[in-house]
Amino acid sequence: MALTQVLKTYYNDQQMTDTNSLVNALMEKPEELSPIITHLAGREEKKFPLSFLTEGVGNTKSIDRFEYEYRVKTHEVNVRPVVASSGDGAGGSIFKVTFPDKWFIFPYTLVSQSGVLARIMSEPVPSAGGYEYSLKLVSPDQSVMPSDDVAAGALFGMLFASVGIDFSRGNASNWSAPGLVRSKIGTVRKSYHFSGNAKDYVAQFSLPTKQGSTTKLWMDYEEYRHMLRFKEECEMYYWYGQKTYGDNGVNEMLDENGQPVISGPGLFEQIINKDTYSTLTQSKIENVIGDLFYGMTDATDKQVTLYTGIGGAREFDKALRDYYGDATNGRYLQTTESKFITGSGRNLGITGYFTSYDHIDGHRVNVVKVPLFDHGPVAQASAKHPESGLPLESYRMTFVDQSSYDGENNLQMINKKGREMLRWAVAGSVVPKGFAESDTRASDIDGASVHMLKTAGILLRRFDTSLDLQCVAS
């Protein structure tokens, strides 16, 4: 996409006609103009990384309803814990192990947590706590099944089905259907008012077209500033929003008119993996990222983005510097070029910070700063870090799986069709610039007001491959 520009200038009625107003363009094609404005605002202010990395780069869908549903297939678990057992298999004898369900299939071979193989010798039978399996040790060199392997809570996995030479019978296969997830999108509004003595400043935009050229559009500069604030409020909703409905889908909040106030879950509420840290270490980073990538077995173009604030970016950089810059453990960074130190003699400077991490699995994690974590309302109300004095929210690290699954990005924005971005004006003694008569409402106030509305929500399709890591230093 071509570089977008914003210029602040005075209104010129010979050059800036209503047909070239960005407001009118948004009225006609909200689904096209809203991503462009998100891209523009994201590049100009860098305050809306979540909006920019979904709507701004085309990872968005428009739907006809306020509800949507999708199928999700999580990482399949092929192990089961022991509920009870009897016998140890000595001398080739049959021993019994009870599992909580009938997941293991006769006549498959099972493997214990220490690697001992045992074959299922008959169909399992219902028993107290689950199903009782009759097992026999595979190897005649294995004297007994270790007691720890059949203790309550020990795990077994299913390998393959070994059968007799002749007259064997067919067995069965396990399968698990994708789960159905239903969610809702909410409506966010913002209005502002101004007097009849408003200034004639306008913001002029140079936006790319599909033909590869650019077009110049304009809007009232004050409205542009309010639009940026509206984008910031939408960004807060995408992060911190919480459902106003229960698991049964019934909405629990009504407005002053008795209408349901529908709010969908923000990203934090959708991420099911939660963890804490006080001081970040390279080991913590490696383990966290390794666990996330491990669960992304069916992903293509694997990608994890670390969203954090100033404090989290410092911790990330410090953890990697402490680890790779430690000469005592042989990991000291030695290069032929100056990477961190600049200048010479008495005039030295330090430069270069870790903003990405290449995991041993071959995948990269990129760090993206979220200004809301540093200066937003949640950050301002947050407790302070004992050393830096920054809000603890600034140290929040959110590892988000932004890989592709079945050809679709894991992180998307869902919009209500036709309500991707609505704007209208209530005209009084003055009419806001760029609004045609069909887009205004009547008022006797010596001034005017402008209103913005968006119905949308953030969708995290695979909610088990991301992590919300919060700092608890005290």
C-alpha positions as CSV (number, residue, x, y, z in Angstrom):
1,M,0.0,0.0,0.0
2,A,1.3,3.5,-0.9
3,L,2.4,5.8,1.8
4,T,-0.5,7.8,3.3
5,Q,-0.1,11.5,4.2
6,V,-2.1,13.9,6.3
7,L,-1.7,17.7,6.0
8,K,-3.3,20.4,8.1
9,T,-4.5,23.3,6.1
10,Y,-7.2,25.9,5.8
11,Y,-10.5,25.1,4.1
12,N,-10.6,26.3,0.5
13,D,-14.1,26.0,-1.0
14,Q,-12.7,26.0,-4.6
15,Q,-10.5,23.0,-4.0
16,M,-12.3,21.1,-1.2
17,T,-15.8,20.3,-2.5
18,D,-18.2,18.1,-0.6
19,T,-17.8,15.3,-3.1
20,N,-14.1,15.0,-2.1
21,S,-15.0,14.8,1.6
22,L,-13.7,11.8,3.5
23,V,-16.9,11.9,5.5
24,N,-19.0,11.3,2.4
25,A,-16.6,8.6,1.2
26,L,-17.1,6.8,4.6
27,M,-20.8,7.1,4.2
28,E,-20.7,5.5,0.7
29,K,-18.1,2.8,1.3
30,P,-17.5,2.2,5.1
31,E,-16.1,-1.3,4.6
32,E,-13.4,0.1,2.2
33,L,-12.6,3.4,3.9
34,S,-12.5,2.2,7.5
35,P,-9.5,-0.1,6.9
36,I,-7.7,2.7,5.0
37,I,-8.3,5.1,7.9
38,T,-7.1,2.4,10.4
39,H,-4.0,1.9,8.3
40,L,-3.5,5.7,8.1
41,A,-4.1,6.3,11.8
42,G,-2.0,3.3,12.7
43,R,1.0,4.6,10.8
44,E,0.5,8.2,11.9
45,E,-0.1,7.7,15.6
46,K,1.0,4.1,16.3
47,K,-1.6,4.0,19.0
48,F,-3.8,1.3,17.5
49,P,-1.6,-1.8,16.9
50,L,-4.5,-4.3,17.3
51,S,-6.7,-2.4,14.9
52,F,-3.8,-1.9,12.5
53,L,-2.8,-5.6,12.5
54,T,-6.4,-6.7,11.8
55,E,-8.5,-4.2,10.0
56,G,-5.6,-2.2,8.7
57,V,-4.0,-5.1,6.8
58,G,-7.3,-6.7,5.6
59,N,-7.8,-9.3,8.3
60,T,-11.5,-8.4,8.7
61,K,-14.9,-9.7,7.9
62,S,-18.3,-8.0,7.7
63,I,-21.4,-10.0,8.8
64,D,-25.1,-9.3,8.6
65,R,-25.9,-10.0,12.3
66,F,-24.7,-9.1,15.7
67,E,-23.8,-12.7,16.5
68,Y,-21.3,-15.0,14.7
69,E,-20.2,-18.6,15.3
70,Y,-17.3,-20.6,14.1
71,R,-15.8,-24.1,14.5
72,V,-12.5,-24.5,16.4
73,K,-10.3,-27.6,16.6
74,T,-7.9,-27.5,19.5
75,H,-4.8,-29.6,20.0
76,E,-5.9,-33.2,20.3
77,V,-4.9,-34.9,23.6
78,N,-4.1,-38.6,23.1
79,V,-3.2,-39.4,26.7
80,R,-5.3,-40.5,29.6
81,P,-4.6,-40.5,33.4
82,V,-4.8,-43.7,35.5
83,V,-7.8,-43.8,37.9
84,A,-7.0,-47.1,39.6
85,S,-5.0,-50.3,38.9
86,S,-4.4,-53.8,40.2
87,G,-1.6,-56.3,39.4
88,D,1.8,-55.6,38.0
89,G,2.0,-57.9,34.9
90,A,4.7,-60.1,36.4
91,G,5.4,-63.3,34.5
92,G,3.2,-62.3,31.6
93,S,0.1,-62.1,33.7
94,I,-2.9,-59.8,32.9
95,F,-3.1,-56.6,35.0
96,K,-5.9,-54.2,35.2
97,V,-5.9,-50.4,34.7
98,T,-8.9,-48.1,34.9
99,F,-9.0,-45.0,32.8
100,P,-11.7,-42.2,33.0
101,D,-13.2,-43.0,29.6
102,K,-13.2,-45.4,26.7
103,W,-10.7,-43.4,24.5
104,F,-8.2,-46.2,24.2
105,I,-9.2,-48.8,21.6
106,F,-8.8,-52.6,21.7
107,P,-6.3,-54.1,20.6
108,Y,-4.0,-51.0,20.6
109,T,-0.6,-50.9,22.3
110,L,-0.3,-48.3,25.1
111,V,2.8,-46.7,26.4
112,S,3.3,-45.7,30.1
113,Q,5.0,-42.5,31.3
114,S,8.3,-44.3,31.6
115,G,8.1,-45.8,28.1
116,V,6.9,-49.4,29.0
117,L,4.6,-50.9,26.4
118,A,1.5,-52.9,27.2
119,R,-1.2,-54.3,24.8
120,I,-4.9,-54.1,25.4
121,M,-6.1,-57.7,25.5
122,S,-9.9,-57.3,25.5
123,E,-12.6,-54.8,25.2
124,P,-12.8,-52.5,28.3
125,V,-15.6,-52.9,30.7
126,P,-17.4,-50.2,32.7
127,S,-16.2,-49.9,36.3
128,A,-16.2,-47.4,39.2
129,G,-14.5,-44.2,38.0
130,G,-14.4,-45.1,34.3
131,Y,-13.5,-48.2,32.2
132,E,-11.3,-51.1,33.3
133,Y,-8.7,-52.3,30.7
134,S,-7.0,-55.7,30.7
135,L,-3.3,-55.1,29.8
136,K,-0.3,-57.4,29.1
137,L,3.3,-56.3,29.0
138,V,4.6,-56.4,25.4
139,S,8.3,-57.2,26.0
140,P,9.1,-60.6,27.8
141,D,12.2,-58.9,29.1
142,Q,10.1,-56.4,31.1
143,S,9.6,-58.1,34.5
144,V,6.8,-55.9,35.9
145,M,5.0,-52.7,35.2
146,P,6.7,-50.0,37.4
147,S,4.4,-49.0,40.3
148,D,4.8,-45.3,39.6
149,D,3.4,-45.9,36.0
150,V,0.1,-47.3,37.3
151,A,-0.3,-44.9,40.2
152,A,-3.4,-42.7,40.2
153,G,-2.7,-39.7,37.9
154,A,0.0,-41.4,35.8
155,L,-0.4,-40.9,32.1
156,F,-0.7,-43.5,29.3
157,G,-0.7,-42.8,25.5
158,M,-2.0,-44.9,22.6
159,L,0.5,-46.0,19.9
160,F,-0.6,-48.6,17.3
161,A,-2.7,-51.8,17.0
162,S,-0.7,-55.1,16.9
163,V,-2.9,-58.1,15.8
164,G,-2.6,-61.8,15.2
165,I,-1.2,-63.3,12.0
166,D,-4.5,-64.7,10.7
167,F,-8.2,-64.1,11.4
168,S,-7.8,-60.7,13.0
169,R,-10.8,-58.5,13.3
170,G,-11.1,-54.8,12.5
171,N,-10.9,-52.3,15.3
172,A,-12.0,-48.6,15.4
173,S,-10.6,-45.1,15.3
174,N,-10.9,-42.1,17.6
175,W,-12.1,-38.8,16.4
176,S,-13.1,-35.5,18.0
177,A,-15.3,-33.0,16.3
178,P,-14.4,-29.3,16.3
179,G,-16.1,-27.3,19.0
180,L,-18.7,-24.6,18.1
181,V,-18.0,-21.2,19.5
182,R,-20.6,-18.4,19.4
183,S,-19.8,-14.8,20.1
184,K,-21.2,-11.3,19.6
185,I,-20.0,-7.9,18.4
186,G,-20.8,-4.7,20.2
187,T,-21.4,-1.0,19.2
188,V,-19.1,1.8,20.3
189,R,-20.0,5.5,19.9
190,K,-18.4,8.8,20.2
191,S,-19.8,12.3,19.8
192,Y,-18.4,15.9,20.0
193,H,-19.9,19.3,19.9
194,F,-18.5,22.7,18.7
195,S,-19.8,26.3,18.6
196,G,-20.6,28.4,15.7
197,N,-17.2,30.1,15.8
198,A,-15.3,26.9,14.9
199,K,-12.0,27.4,13.0
200,D,-11.7,26.6,9.3
201,Y,-8.8,24.1,9.7
202,V,-9.1,20.9,7.7
203,A,-7.0,17.8,7.3
204,Q,-6.1,16.8,3.8
205,F,-5.4,13.2,3.0
206,S,-3.5,11.6,0.2
207,L,-4.8,8.0,0.0
208,P,-3.9,5.2,-2.3
209,T,-6.3,3.9,-4.9
210,K,-6.8,0.4,-6.4
211,Q,-5.3,1.7,-9.7
212,G,-2.0,2.4,-7.9
213,S,-2.3,6.1,-7.9
214,T,-3.4,8.4,-5.0
215,T,-6.5,10.5,-4.4
216,K,-6.9,13.6,-2.2
217,L,-9.7,13.7,0.3
218,W,-10.3,16.0,3.2
219,M,-12.2,16.3,6.5
220,D,-12.5,18.8,9.3
221,Y,-9.3,18.8,11.3
222,E,-11.1,18.8,14.7
223,E,-13.1,15.8,13.5
224,Y,-9.8,14.1,12.5
225,R,-8.5,14.6,16.0
226,H,-11.7,13.2,17.5
227,M,-11.5,10.3,15.0
228,L,-8.1,9.4,16.4
229,R,-9.5,9.4,19.9
230,F,-12.4,7.3,18.7
231,K,-10.0,4.8,17.2
232,E,-8.2,4.7,20.6
233,E,-11.5,4.0,22.4
234,C,-12.2,1.2,20.0
235,E,-8.7,-0.2,20.6
236,M,-9.5,-0.2,24.3
237,Y,-12.7,-2.1,23.6
238,Y,-10.8,-4.7,21.5
239,W,-8.3,-5.3,24.3
240,Y,-10.3,-4.9,27.5
241,G,-13.9,-5.5,26.5
242,Q,-16.0,-8.1,28.4
243,K,-19.1,-10.0,27.5
244,T,-22.4,-8.6,28.7
245,Y,-24.1,-12.0,28.2
246,G,-23.7,-15.3,29.9
247,D,-22.9,-18.8,28.6
248,N,-26.5,-19.2,27.6
249,G,-26.3,-16.1,25.4
250,V,-28.8,-14.1,27.4
251,N,-27.8,-10.5,27.7
252,E,-27.6,-9.2,31.3
253,M,-27.4,-5.4,30.6
254,L,-30.0,-3.0,29.5
255,D,-29.7,0.8,28.7
256,E,-31.9,3.6,29.9
257,N,-34.4,2.8,27.0
258,G,-34.6,-0.9,27.9
259,Q,-32.5,-1.9,24.9
260,P,-29.9,-4.6,25.3
261,V,-26.3,-3.3,25.6
262,I,-24.3,-5.9,23.7
263,S,-20.6,-6.1,24.3
264,G,-18.4,-8.8,22.9
265,P,-15.3,-10.2,24.6
266,G,-12.0,-8.4,24.2
267,L,-8.8,-10.1,23.4
268,F,-7.8,-10.6,27.1
269,E,-11.1,-12.3,27.8
270,Q,-10.7,-14.7,24.9
271,I,-7.1,-15.8,25.8
272,I,-7.5,-18.8,28.1
273,N,-3.8,-19.2,29.0
274,K,-2.8,-16.9,31.9
275,D,0.5,-16.6,33.7
276,T,2.5,-14.2,35.9
277,Y,6.2,-13.2,36.3
278,S,8.1,-10.9,38.6
279,T,11.5,-10.8,36.7
280,L,11.6,-12.0,33.1
281,T,14.3,-14.5,32.1
282,Q,15.5,-15.9,28.8
283,S,14.4,-19.4,30.1
284,K,10.9,-18.1,30.7
285,I,10.7,-16.6,27.2
286,E,12.0,-19.8,25.6
287,N,9.6,-22.0,27.6
288,V,6.5,-19.8,27.0
289,I,7.2,-19.5,23.3
290,G,8.0,-23.2,22.9
291,D,4.7,-24.1,24.6
292,L,2.8,-21.9,22.2
293,F,4.4,-23.1,19.1
294,Y,4.1,-26.7,20.3
295,G,0.3,-26.4,20.3
296,M,0.2,-24.8,16.8
297,T,0.4,-28.2,15.1
298,D,-2.1,-27.4,12.3
299,A,-0.9,-23.8,11.6
300,T,0.7,-22.4,8.5
301,D,2.9,-19.4,8.4
302,K,3.4,-19.7,12.2
303,Q,3.7,-16.3,13.8
304,V,3.5,-15.0,17.3
305,T,3.4,-11.3,18.2
306,L,4.4,-10.1,21.6
307,Y,2.2,-7.0,22.5
308,T,3.6,-5.1,25.5
309,G,4.4,-1.7,26.9
310,I,7.6,0.2,27.7
311,G,8.2,-1.9,30.8
312,G,7.6,-5.2,29.0
313,A,9.9,-4.2,26.2
314,R,12.7,-3.3,28.7
315,E,12.2,-6.7,30.5
316,F,12.3,-8.5,27.2
317,D,15.5,-6.7,26.1
318,K,17.1,-7.1,29.6
319,A,16.4,-10.8,29.8
320,L,18.1,-11.5,26.4
321,R,21.0,-9.2,27.2
322,D,21.6,-10.8,30.6
323,Y,21.5,-14.3,29.0
324,Y,23.5,-13.8,25.8
325,G,25.9,-11.1,27.3
326,D,27.1,-13.3,30.1
327,A,30.8,-14.1,29.5
328,T,31.0,-16.5,32.5
329,N,28.7,-19.0,30.8
330,G,30.2,-18.9,27.4
331,R,27.2,-17.2,25.8
332,Y,28.9,-13.8,25.4
333,L,28.1,-12.0,22.1
334,Q,31.2,-11.6,20.0
335,T,30.9,-10.0,16.6
336,T,33.4,-8.3,14.2
337,E,31.1,-5.3,13.9
338,S,29.9,-2.8,16.5
339,K,26.4,-3.7,17.3
340,F,25.7,-2.2,20.7
341,I,28.6,0.3,21.1
342,T,29.0,3.4,19.0
343,G,31.6,6.1,19.0
344,S,35.2,6.0,20.2
345,G,37.5,7.2,22.9
346,R,35.6,9.1,25.6
347,N,32.6,9.6,23.4
348,L,30.8,6.2,23.5
349,G,27.1,5.4,23.1
350,I,25.0,2.3,23.4
351,T,22.5,1.4,20.7
352,G,20.4,-1.6,19.6
353,Y,17.7,-3.4,21.5
354,F,16.2,-6.8,21.2
355,T,12.8,-6.5,19.5
356,S,12.5,-10.0,18.1
357,Y,13.4,-13.5,19.2
358,D,14.2,-16.5,17.0
359,H,13.1,-19.6,18.8
360,I,15.0,-22.9,18.5
361,D,12.0,-24.3,16.7
362,G,12.7,-22.0,13.8
363,H,9.9,-19.4,14.4
364,R,10.2,-15.7,15.2
365,V,8.5,-13.6,17.8
366,N,8.2,-9.9,17.1
367,V,7.7,-7.3,19.8
368,V,5.0,-4.6,19.2
369,K,4.5,-1.8,21.7
370,V,1.0,-0.9,22.8
371,P,0.8,2.7,24.0
372,L,-2.4,1.9,25.9
373,F,-0.4,-0.4,28.2
374,D,1.7,2.7,29.2
375,H,-0.7,5.6,29.2
376,G,-4.3,4.2,28.9
377,P,-6.9,4.4,31.7
378,V,-6.0,0.9,32.9
379,A,-2.3,1.8,33.1
380,Q,-3.1,5.0,35.0
381,A,-5.1,3.1,37.5
382,S,-2.5,0.3,37.7
383,A,-0.2,-0.3,40.6
384,K,3.4,0.9,40.0
385,H,6.5,-1.3,39.4
386,P,8.7,-1.2,42.6
387,E,11.9,-0.3,40.6
388,S,10.9,1.7,37.6
389,G,7.8,3.4,38.8
390,L,6.0,2.5,35.6
391,P,2.5,1.0,35.7
392,L,2.5,-2.8,36.1
393,E,0.2,-2.8,33.1
394,S,3.2,-1.5,31.1
395,Y,4.9,-4.8,31.9
396,R,2.0,-6.9,30.6
397,M,3.1,-9.3,27.8
398,T,0.5,-10.7,25.5
399,F,1.8,-13.4,23.2
400,V,-0.8,-13.6,20.4
401,D,-0.9,-16.4,17.8
402,Q,-1.3,-14.6,14.5
403,S,-0.7,-17.7,12.3
404,S,-3.0,-18.9,9.6
405,Y,-5.4,-21.8,10.0
406,D,-7.2,-23.3,7.0
407,G,-6.2,-20.2,5.0
408,E,-7.6,-17.7,7.5
409,N,-5.7,-15.5,9.9
410,N,-6.1,-16.5,13.6
411,L,-6.7,-12.8,14.6
412,Q,-9.5,-11.0,12.8
413,M,-11.8,-8.1,13.2
414,I,-15.5,-8.8,12.7
415,N,-17.7,-5.9,11.6
416,K,-21.5,-5.5,11.2
417,K,-22.1,-5.0,7.6
418,G,-22.8,-1.3,6.8
419,R,-21.8,-0.2,10.3
420,E,-18.0,-0.6,9.9
421,M,-17.8,3.2,10.5
422,L,-20.8,5.5,10.6
423,R,-20.7,9.3,10.8
424,W,-23.4,11.8,10.8
425,A,-23.9,15.4,11.9
426,V,-26.6,17.4,13.8
427,A,-26.5,20.8,12.2
428,G,-27.5,24.0,14.1
429,S,-26.3,27.5,13.3
430,V,-23.5,25.9,11.3
431,V,-23.1,22.7,9.2
432,P,-19.9,20.7,9.8
433,K,-17.8,20.7,6.7
434,G,-18.1,17.8,4.4
435,F,-21.6,16.8,5.4
436,A,-24.3,16.9,2.7
437,E,-27.8,17.8,3.6
438,S,-28.9,14.2,3.5
439,D,-26.3,13.5,6.3
440,T,-27.4,16.2,8.7
441,R,-30.1,16.5,11.4
442,A,-31.8,19.7,12.5
443,S,-31.1,21.6,15.7
444,D,-31.6,25.1,17.0
445,I,-28.2,25.2,18.9
446,D,-25.7,27.8,18.0
447,G,-23.2,25.2,16.9
448,A,-23.3,21.6,15.7
449,S,-22.4,18.1,16.7
450,V,-20.8,15.1,15.0
451,H,-21.4,11.5,15.9
452,M,-19.3,8.3,15.1
453,L,-20.4,4.7,15.5
454,K,-18.8,1.4,14.9
455,T,-20.2,-2.1,15.5
456,A,-17.3,-4.6,15.6
457,G,-15.3,-7.0,17.7
458,I,-12.0,-8.9,17.8
459,L,-12.0,-12.6,17.0
460,L,-9.2,-15.0,18.2
461,R,-10.1,-18.2,16.4
462,R,-7.6,-20.4,18.3
463,F,-7.8,-19.2,21.9
464,D,-5.5,-21.9,23.3
465,T,-2.3,-20.9,21.5
466,S,-1.9,-17.4,23.0
467,L,-0.8,-16.3,26.4
468,D,-1.5,-13.3,28.7
469,L,1.6,-12.9,30.9
470,Q,1.2,-10.2,33.7
471,C,3.8,-8.8,36.0
472,V,3.3,-9.2,39.7
473,A,6.5,-7.5,41.0
474,S,6.1,-5.9,44.4
